[in-house]
Structures are given as structure tokens and as C-alpha cells.
Amino acid sequence: MASIDHKFPKVDKEKCTGCGTCVSVCPQNVFELKDGKSHVARPEDCVECMSCVENCPVGAIKLVEPK
């Protein structure tokens, strides 16, 4: 179970180009491409490694606190 301070990836659909880099670099298989854009399919599996944030060529991904 996620801790209280656990952050989750969020994709800015306006910025996302659907290149699939996040899908390729995520070691936990958190992302999927859906309708030509990145989709956070398994947020609970995120280990906050920042690979998606650091490798997204358009800066469309950030880690956020759950609402």
C-alpha cells in the first residue's frame, strides 16, 4: 500500500505527443499508450524513480501528490 507521502505520475495530455518514451523507460510498467497519448495505467506500481519525468522529451510528466 502506498504511503501518505507517495507521489504518482501525472501526464499533461496537452503536452504529450504519444512518443512512448515513458512506456519504454518505466521499470514498473506504469504507463500505456491509449488514444495516441500516454496513460497512467498502474499508478500504484510507481516507485518514484523519476525515469519518466527525466526522459519525457516534452516535459509532459510530473509526480504529484494524490488528491
C-alpha positions as CSV (number, residue, x, y, z in Angstrom):
1,M,0.0,0.0,0.0
2,A,1.2,3.5,-0.8
3,S,2.5,5.7,2.0
4,I,0.9,9.0,2.7
5,D,3.7,11.0,1.0
6,H,3.8,8.7,-2.1
7,K,3.6,10.6,-5.3
8,F,2.1,9.4,-8.6
9,P,2.9,10.3,-12.2
10,K,0.5,12.6,-14.0
11,V,0.6,13.2,-17.7
12,D,-0.3,16.6,-19.3
13,K,-2.4,15.4,-22.2
14,E,-1.9,18.8,-23.9
15,K,1.9,18.4,-24.0
16,C,2.0,14.6,-24.6
17,T,3.0,13.6,-28.1
18,G,2.4,9.9,-27.6
19,C,6.0,9.1,-28.4
20,G,6.0,6.2,-25.9
21,T,9.3,7.0,-24.2
22,C,7.6,6.8,-20.8
23,V,6.3,3.3,-21.6
24,S,9.8,2.2,-22.6
25,V,11.8,3.7,-19.7
26,C,9.4,2.8,-16.8
27,P,10.8,-0.1,-14.9
28,Q,7.4,-0.8,-13.2
29,N,5.3,-0.8,-16.4
30,V,3.1,2.0,-15.1
31,F,2.3,3.6,-18.5
32,E,0.4,2.5,-21.5
33,L,-0.4,4.4,-24.8
34,K,-4.1,5.0,-25.1
35,D,-5.8,7.0,-27.9
36,G,-2.3,8.2,-29.0
37,K,-1.3,9.6,-25.6
38,S,0.4,8.3,-22.5
39,H,-1.9,7.0,-19.9
40,V,-1.0,6.1,-16.3
41,A,-2.5,2.6,-16.2
42,R,-1.0,1.4,-12.9
43,P,-0.2,4.4,-10.6
44,E,0.0,2.2,-7.5
45,D,3.1,0.5,-9.1
46,C,5.1,3.7,-9.4
47,V,8.3,3.6,-7.3
48,E,9.1,7.3,-7.9
49,C,12.3,6.6,-9.8
50,M,11.8,9.7,-12.0
51,S,12.7,7.9,-15.2
52,C,9.5,9.0,-16.9
53,V,9.9,12.7,-15.8
54,E,13.6,12.8,-16.8
55,N,13.1,11.1,-20.2
56,C,9.9,12.7,-21.5
57,P,11.2,14.8,-24.4
58,V,8.4,17.4,-24.0
59,G,8.1,17.6,-20.2
60,A,4.6,16.2,-20.1
61,I,5.0,14.1,-16.9
62,K,5.4,15.1,-13.3
63,L,5.0,13.4,-10.0
64,V,2.1,14.7,-7.9
65,E,0.6,14.0,-4.5
66,P,-2.7,12.1,-4.6
67,K,-5.8,14.2,-4.2
